[in-house]
Amino acid sequence: MKLLLTALFILIVPNVGHALQSDWMSKIPDKTSLAAINIPGTHNSGATREPILGTAKCQSMSLQEQLESGTRFFDIRCRHSKDQFAIYHGLVSQNLNFTQVLKTFQTHLQNHPSETIVVSIKQEYKPRQNSQSFTQTLRNYIDQSRSTWYLEESIPSLANVRGKIVLLRRFASQEPLGIPAIDWESNGFHKAKNIFVQDRYSLPDADTKWKTIEHAFLFSTKEKSDLRIHLHYTSGYVNNNYGLPNIRSISDSINQQLTDYLRTASHNRHGFIIVDFMTPELAKSIYQLNFPIDD
């Protein structure tokens, strides 16, 4: 009997942990504003390939693996080509298209209806051979499954977006389309109408980045208003001797410092914490800020 119970424990416990990471939003009250939730996010979420080490790859996990880890904010960069979207980081194709991205998101939401996925969409690299605008092409994608999208400009409560994709729009549109995030600066501390952004990415060293992160965290944890979504990008790069970006020179150090910080961080609102090379452990340490310390 003891051996049987031990075997059952080994089989069951990992699944419980996995389920929690896939459904952590189920523990957050419906009335909670999206702007009040601590959300794990990934920078250049689809960037898993690079021609030269350290220059373009930002994630080791696939989109599906990121979702399963608890990641709920995705930074999707689309090249507009032949009236379709391909996923790029700069000039580097990621051998992934927007249809595949949406299928991954929608399938996850069907299986985990308590969750919401916030998707930042930005136009990347040079458009080519298009007969319509970037906005129109996006609308064509949206129209294929309109009921799964939240496209209002206002910041919603969680009740209104469970099971949906929330659009954070980083491109110009002549008509309302998602939460606007086009007022965006990369100075490390930018307050706009709907968003607060810390996205200083061109850096002399990792220490400078960490000081920028700490300063922005302090602001977010003290501000009580839910009128803005707070976006903390922990990503960045240092140019090497050949003028090429070295992403790992920032992420290796910053992810360790972030991990250390989160162990003792106050369980106040930080906002969306958006990282390079997300791991299940890091995602969990971010979303656990939403719950009591002894949870």
C-alpha positions in Angstrom: 0.0 0.0 0.0 2.9 2.4 0.9 4.5 1.8 -2.5 1.2 2.4 -4.3 0.6 5.7 -2.5 4.2 6.8 -3.3 3.7 6.1 -6.9 0.3 8.0 -7.0 2.0 11.0 -5.3 4.8 11.0 -7.9 2.2 10.9 -10.7 -0.3 13.4 -9.3 1.8 16.2 -7.8 3.5 17.4 -11.0 0.1 17.6 -12.7 -1.3 19.7 -9.9 1.6 22.2 -10.2 1.3 22.3 -14.0 -2.5 22.9 -13.7 -1.9 25.8 -11.3 0.5 27.5 -13.7 -2.0 27.1 -16.6 -5.0 28.5 -14.6 -3.5 30.9 -12.1 -5.9 33.7 -13.1 -8.8 31.5 -11.8 -7.8 32.6 -8.3 -8.1 36.3 -9.0 -11.6 38.0 -8.4 -13.6 38.9 -11.4 -13.8 42.6 -10.5 -10.1 43.0 -10.5 -8.8 45.5 -13.1 -6.3 44.2 -15.6 -4.1 47.1 -14.6 -4.0 45.8 -11.0 -2.7 42.3 -11.8 1.0 41.2 -11.8 1.4 39.4 -15.1 4.4 37.5 -16.5 5.2 38.6 -20.0 7.8 37.9 -22.7 9.6 40.4 -24.9 9.7 39.5 -28.6 7.7 36.4 -27.6 8.1 34.6 -31.0 11.8 35.3 -31.4 13.4 31.9 -30.9 15.8 31.9 -33.9 18.9 33.9 -34.8 21.6 33.8 -37.5 24.4 35.0 -35.1 24.5 34.0 -31.4 23.0 36.7 -29.1 21.7 39.0 -31.8 17.9 38.1 -32.2 16.8 35.2 -30.1 14.9 36.3 -27.0 13.0 33.2 -25.9 14.0 29.5 -25.5 10.4 28.3 -24.9 7.8 28.1 -27.6 4.6 30.1 -27.3 2.8 27.0 -26.1 5.4 26.4 -23.4 5.3 30.1 -22.4 1.5 29.8 -21.9 1.8 26.6 -19.9 4.4 28.4 -17.7 1.9 31.0 -16.7 2.9 33.8 -19.2 0.0 35.9 -20.1 1.5 38.9 -21.9 3.0 38.4 -25.4 5.0 40.9 -27.5 4.2 39.9 -31.1 6.2 41.6 -33.9 4.6 41.2 -37.3 6.1 41.9 -40.7 3.4 42.9 -43.2 4.0 40.9 -46.4 1.5 40.0 -49.2 -1.4 41.0 -46.9 -0.4 38.5 -44.2 1.7 38.7 -41.1 5.0 36.8 -40.5 6.7 36.9 -37.2 10.1 38.8 -37.2 12.6 40.2 -34.9 14.2 43.1 -36.8 15.1 41.7 -40.2 15.3 38.1 -38.9 12.4 35.8 -39.8 11.2 33.5 -37.0 9.7 30.9 -39.4 6.3 31.5 -37.7 3.2 33.2 -39.0 0.4 35.0 -37.3 -2.2 32.3 -38.0 -0.1 29.8 -36.0 0.3 32.3 -33.2 -3.5 32.9 -33.0 -4.3 29.2 -33.1 -1.9 28.6 -30.2 -3.5 31.4 -28.1 -7.1 30.4 -28.9 -6.6 26.7 -28.2 -5.1 27.6 -24.8 -8.0 29.8 -23.9 -10.5 27.1 -25.0 -8.8 24.7 -22.6 -8.3 27.3 -19.8 -11.3 29.7 -20.0 -10.4 31.4 -16.7 -7.4 33.0 -18.3 -6.9 36.0 -20.5 -4.0 36.7 -22.9 -2.8 40.3 -23.5 -1.2 40.6 -26.9 0.9 43.6 -27.9 1.1 43.9 -31.7 3.7 45.9 -33.4 4.7 46.3 -37.0 8.2 44.9 -37.6 10.7 45.4 -40.5 9.8 46.5 -44.0 6.3 45.9 -45.4 6.2 44.5 -48.9 3.7 43.7 -51.7 0.6 44.7 -49.8 -2.7 45.8 -51.2 -4.1 47.1 -47.8 -3.0 48.7 -44.6 -1.5 46.9 -41.6 -4.7 47.6 -39.7 -6.9 46.1 -42.3 -4.9 42.9 -42.5 -5.1 42.6 -38.7 -8.9 43.1 -38.9 -9.1 40.3 -41.4 -7.4 38.0 -38.9 -9.7 39.2 -36.1 -12.8 38.7 -38.1 -12.1 35.0 -38.4 -12.7 34.7 -34.7 -14.1 38.0 -33.5 -15.7 36.6 -30.3 -12.3 35.7 -28.9 -11.0 39.3 -28.9 -11.3 42.3 -26.6 -10.9 45.4 -28.8 -12.1 48.2 -26.5 -9.9 51.1 -25.7 -10.7 51.0 -22.0 -8.8 48.9 -19.5 -11.2 46.0 -18.6 -11.9 44.0 -15.4 -10.9 40.4 -15.5 -14.5 39.3 -15.7 -14.9 41.0 -19.1 -11.9 39.3 -20.7 -11.7 35.7 -19.3 -11.2 33.4 -22.3 -10.3 36.4 -24.6 -7.3 38.0 -26.3 -6.8 41.6 -25.2 -5.3 43.7 -27.9 -2.6 46.3 -26.9 -2.1 48.3 -30.0 1.5 49.6 -30.8 0.6 50.7 -34.3 -1.4 53.7 -35.6 -5.1 53.2 -36.4 -7.6 55.8 -37.7 -10.3 54.2 -35.7 -10.5 52.7 -32.2 -8.9 49.3 -32.0 -7.7 47.9 -28.7 -6.0 49.6 -25.9 -3.7 52.2 -27.5 0.0 52.0 -26.7 1.5 54.2 -29.4 2.6 56.9 -27.0 5.7 54.9 -26.2 9.2 56.1 -25.2 12.3 54.0 -24.3 13.8 56.4 -21.8 13.1 54.1 -18.9 10.3 56.0 -17.3 7.4 57.1 -19.5 3.9 57.9 -18.3 1.2 58.0 -21.0 -2.6 58.1 -20.7 -3.3 54.4 -20.7 0.2 53.0 -20.0 3.3 53.4 -17.9 6.4 52.1 -19.8 9.9 51.1 -18.7 11.5 50.0 -21.9 15.1 51.2 -21.9 16.8 48.6 -24.1 20.0 50.2 -25.5 22.4 50.0 -22.6 26.0 50.4 -21.5 25.7 47.5 -19.0 23.4 45.3 -17.0 23.9 47.3 -13.8 22.4 50.4 -15.5 19.4 48.3 -16.6 18.8 46.9 -13.1 18.8 50.4 -11.6 16.3 51.5 -14.2 14.1 48.5 -13.3 14.2 49.2 -9.6 13.3 52.9 -10.1 10.3 51.9 -12.2 9.2 49.1 -9.8 9.2 51.6 -6.9 6.8 53.9 -8.9 4.4 51.1 -9.8 4.2 49.6 -6.3 3.4 53.0 -4.8 0.9 54.3 -7.4 -2.6 53.3 -6.4 -4.5 54.2 -9.6 -5.6 51.5 -12.0 -6.0 54.0 -14.9 -2.7 52.8 -16.5 -1.3 49.4 -17.4 2.3 49.3 -16.1 4.7 47.6 -18.5 8.2 46.7 -17.2 10.6 45.5 -19.8 13.6 43.8 -18.2 15.0 43.1 -21.6 17.8 45.0 -23.5 21.2 44.6 -25.1 24.7 45.9 -25.2 26.5 46.4 -28.5 29.6 44.2 -28.9 32.9 45.3 -30.5 31.4 44.7 -33.9 28.4 46.9 -33.3 26.1 43.9 -33.0 23.6 43.6 -30.2 24.4 41.1 -27.4 21.1 40.2 -25.7 22.5 37.7 -23.3 24.8 40.3 -21.8 21.7 41.8 -20.2 19.3 38.9 -19.8 21.7 36.5 -18.0 22.4 39.1 -15.2 19.0 40.7 -15.1 17.0 37.5 -14.8 19.1 36.4 -11.8 18.7 39.8 -10.2 15.0 39.7 -10.9 14.7 36.2 -9.4 16.4 37.4 -6.2 14.2 40.5 -6.1 11.0 38.6 -6.4 11.9 36.3 -3.5 11.4 39.2 -1.1 9.3 41.7 -3.1 6.2 43.2 -1.7 3.0 41.6 -3.0 1.8 45.0 -4.3 1.0 45.8 -7.9 4.1 45.9 -10.1 2.3 45.3 -13.3 3.4 43.4 -16.4 6.9 42.1 -15.9 8.2 41.4 -19.4 11.4 39.4 -19.8 13.8 37.7 -22.2 14.3 34.0 -21.8 11.3 33.3 -19.6 11.3 30.2 -17.5 8.4 28.4 -15.6 10.1 29.3 -12.3 10.4 33.0 -13.2 6.8 33.2 -14.5 5.5 31.6 -11.3 7.5 34.0 -9.1 5.9 36.9 -10.9 2.2 35.8 -10.8 2.6 34.7 -7.2 2.9 38.5 -6.3 -0.9 38.5 -6.8 -1.5 36.3 -3.8 -0.8 36.3 0.0 2.8 35.5 0.9 1.8 32.3 2.6 -0.4 31.2 -0.4 
